[in-house]
Amino acid sequence: MQARFLAFRKKGVGAFGGRRFIGNPKQPTISVYALVEGEYQINLFRGDERIVSPTFPELNLTAQQIFEIGGTL
């Protein structure tokens, strides 16, 4: 994963995200990575938490809505 972060930073990628299942039991989680002072910081969103993204500040979706749209819930 570190190699990906370095490649993104070199290309000027300010933020990116993904979806995964974390914990035990596994919980659907949206990850948003934001470049802050040369380092990527991660924010995790689950359930009815509204996703906050520096790239899409007007985004008005929850993690649950994303997983429902993707058919993984």
Secondary structure as a PSIPRED ss2 file (coil, helix, strand):
# PSIPRED VFORMAT (PSIPRED V4.0)

   1 M C   1.000  0.000  0.000
   2 Q H   0.000  1.000  0.000
   3 A H   0.000  1.000  0.000
   4 R H   0.000  1.000  0.000
   5 F H   0.000  1.000  0.000
   6 L H   0.000  1.000  0.000
   7 A H   0.000  1.000  0.000
   8 F H   0.000  1.000  0.000
   9 R H   0.000  1.000  0.000
  10 K H   0.000  1.000  0.000
  11 K C   1.000  0.000  0.000
  12 G C   1.000  0.000  0.000
  13 V C   1.000  0.000  0.000
  14 G C   1.000  0.000  0.000
  15 A E   0.000  0.000  1.000
  16 F E   0.000  0.000  1.000
  17 G E   0.000  0.000  1.000
  18 G E   0.000  0.000  1.000
  19 R E   0.000  0.000  1.000
  20 R E   0.000  0.000  1.000
  21 F E   0.000  0.000  1.000
  22 I E   0.000  0.000  1.000
  23 G C   1.000  0.000  0.000
  24 N C   1.000  0.000  0.000
  25 P C   1.000  0.000  0.000
  26 K C   1.000  0.000  0.000
  27 Q E   0.000  0.000  1.000
  28 P E   0.000  0.000  1.000
  29 T E   0.000  0.000  1.000
  30 I E   0.000  0.000  1.000
  31 S E   0.000  0.000  1.000
  32 V E   0.000  0.000  1.000
  33 Y E   0.000  0.000  1.000
  34 A E   0.000  0.000  1.000
  35 L E   0.000  0.000  1.000
  36 V E   0.000  0.000  1.000
  37 E C   1.000  0.000  0.000
  38 G C   1.000  0.000  0.000
  39 E E   0.000  0.000  1.000
  40 Y E   0.000  0.000  1.000
  41 Q E   0.000  0.000  1.000
  42 I E   0.000  0.000  1.000
  43 N E   0.000  0.000  1.000
  44 L E   0.000  0.000  1.000
  45 F E   0.000  0.000  1.000
  46 R E   0.000  0.000  1.000
  47 G C   1.000  0.000  0.000
  48 D C   1.000  0.000  0.000
  49 E C   1.000  0.000  0.000
  50 R E   0.000  0.000  1.000
  51 I C   1.000  0.000  0.000
  52 V C   1.000  0.000  0.000
  53 S C   1.000  0.000  0.000
  54 P C   1.000  0.000  0.000
  55 T C   1.000  0.000  0.000
  56 F C   1.000  0.000  0.000
  57 P C   1.000  0.000  0.000
  58 E C   1.000  0.000  0.000
  59 L C   1.000  0.000  0.000
  60 N C   1.000  0.000  0.000
  61 L C   1.000  0.000  0.000
  62 T E   0.000  0.000  1.000
  63 A H   0.000  1.000  0.000
  64 Q H   0.000  1.000  0.000
  65 Q H   0.000  1.000  0.000
  66 I H   0.000  1.000  0.000
  67 F H   0.000  1.000  0.000
  68 E H   0.000  1.000  0.000
  69 I H   0.000  1.000  0.000
  70 G C   1.000  0.000  0.000
  71 G C   1.000  0.000  0.000
  72 T C   1.000  0.000  0.000
  73 L C   1.000  0.000  0.000
